[in-house]
Amino acid sequence: MANSNAIVNITMRKKLLIFTLMMFAFGYALVPIYEKFCEVTGINNLLQPDVLVEENWVDTDRWVTVELDANSRGLPWQFKPLQRSVRINPGEPVDVMYEIINNSDREINGQAIPSYSPTYLDKHLKKFECFCFTKQVLKPYETRQMPVQFVIEPSLPTNIHTVTISYTFFELPDGKKAIRE
């Protein structure tokens, strides 16, 4: 009886060891499998400038002026773009900066809501980084510069030469989560 229990224990240990080695090998193989999956599907490549230029060809035959606007509603904040406009070729990645200043003596939570002109611009605009994606918390008298990275696709109708991207900051009550665009 003791001999058969020992054989069962040895068999079970072998099975558990094989299972453990297989799980380790599977976990080790997940990284290259995931990287290949991301490469094939295009996931995780959004912020690589070479990929942006290859996937969205740049239309060098035309120019679009992007006007930048900033507002705040009911907040003691100064909010402005560091440049009023940029002139770009559709398909060209763009980086712009906004500056915000909390002029009060209290910490304030805010959320920026974008709007576009023409209104269908959102169908031709891809944002890769934007302060509007998350709640912004500014300490008393804090000044912060915040980037926006985007591309306007060449699919934008050719009769459009000027577009406007506007952000309006609203106060978020304490505890309220940000609204992701």
N, C-alpha and C positions, 0 to 999 in steps of 0.2 A: 504494500500500500504506500509506504513512504517513498519507494522507488518510483511508482507511477506519479505521485505528486511532484517529485523532483523533475521528472520528464516533462510534465505539464508546465511547471514553472520555467524550465529552460526554453521550451517551445514558445511560451508567452513572451519571455524576455527577447527572444530572437525576433518575434513578430513586432514587438514594441520598438526594438532597435531599428528594424527595417522601416517601420512607419515613421520614426523620428528622422532618420536619414532622408527619406523621401520628402517629408515636410520641409526640412532644411534646404534641400535641393530646389524644391518648388519656390520657397521664399527667396532664395538666391537668384533664381531665374526670373522672378517677377520684374525686377528693375529693367533688364534689357527688353523684356516683352512689353512693358509699359512704354518705354522709350520708342520702340518700333511702332506701337499702336498710335502714340501721339504724332509720330512722324507721318504715318499713313493718313490719319484723319485731320492733321493740321492743328490739333489741340496743343496748347502750350507754346506756340510759335508766334503769338500775336505781337509780342514786344521786340522781336528781333527785326531790326530795320531791313535786312536783306530779304526776309520773307515778305514783308509788307510791300516792298518795291516789286518783287517778282510776282506776287499774287495780284496786286493792284497795279497794273501798268500805269505809268505816269503820262498823262496827256500833255506833252510839252507844246502842243499847238494852241493851247488856250490858257487864259489866266482867269482866276476867280479871286475877288477881294472878299476876305472874311472880316466883317466888322464885329468887334467884341464889345459887349455891353455888360454892365454889372449894376445891381440894385440891392437894397436891403429894405425890408418892410417891418416897421415896428422894432427895429434894433438900433442901439447906439453904436453902430459899426460903420466905418468907412470901408467901402469895397469898390475896387476898380481893377481893370486890366492894366498891366504895365505897358501895353501897346494897344492903341485903339483899333488897329486893323493890321492884317497881314495879306500879302498878295502871293498866291500859290498857284501851282499847276495841279489840277485834279489828279488824285492818286499819290500826291507827295505827302509824306508824314510831316506833321506840324507840331511844334512845342510852343506853347504860350504860357505866360505867367500872370497870375492875379495876385493882388495884395489886399489883405484885410486887416483892419485895425479895430480892436475893441476899445472904444473910448469911455467905457464905464469902469466903475470900481468893483464890479462883480463878475464872476465867471458866468459865461453864457453859452448855451448849446444852440447851434444853428444848423440848418439844412438848406443847401442851395438847390433850387428847382430850375432846370433849363427850359428855355423856349427858343424857337427857331423861326426865322423868316427866310425864305418862304416856309410855310408850315410843313411841307412834305420833305424838307431838308433832312429830317431824321432818317428817312429811308436811304439816304446817300452819305450819311455821316457815321463813322465808326470811331468811338472814343476808346482809348486804351488805358488812359489814366485820367481821373478827374476827381476833384474834391467833392463833386456832387454825388459821388457814390457812397459817401459815408457822412455821418454826423461830425460836425466840427465843434470842438470845445475850445473857446478862447478864454484865457485867464484875464484878469483885469489889466487893461492897457497893453495887452499883447498885440504884437504885429507879426503877421505870418505871410509868407509868399507861398503860393500853391500852384503847381503845374497842371496843365491840361494837355494831353497828347491825343491827337486825332488825325484822321485822314478823311477827306471828302472824295468819294469815289468818282471815277471818270464817267459813271452812269448818270451823273447830274446832267439834266438837260442843257444842251449847248447854248440855249438862249438866256441862261442865268449867268450873270457876270458878277453879281454882288449878293452875298448872303450875310445873315446876322445870327450870331450865337449870343444869347443873353442868359444871364444867371441872376436869380433873385433869391436872396437869403431870407429865411423866415426863422423865428425862434422856435426851438423845440422845447416843450416843457420837460423838466427833469424826469428821467425814467422812460421817456418816449424814444422808441427806436427810430433810426433813420429810414427813409424811404429810398430804396435803391432804384435808380432810374432804369 
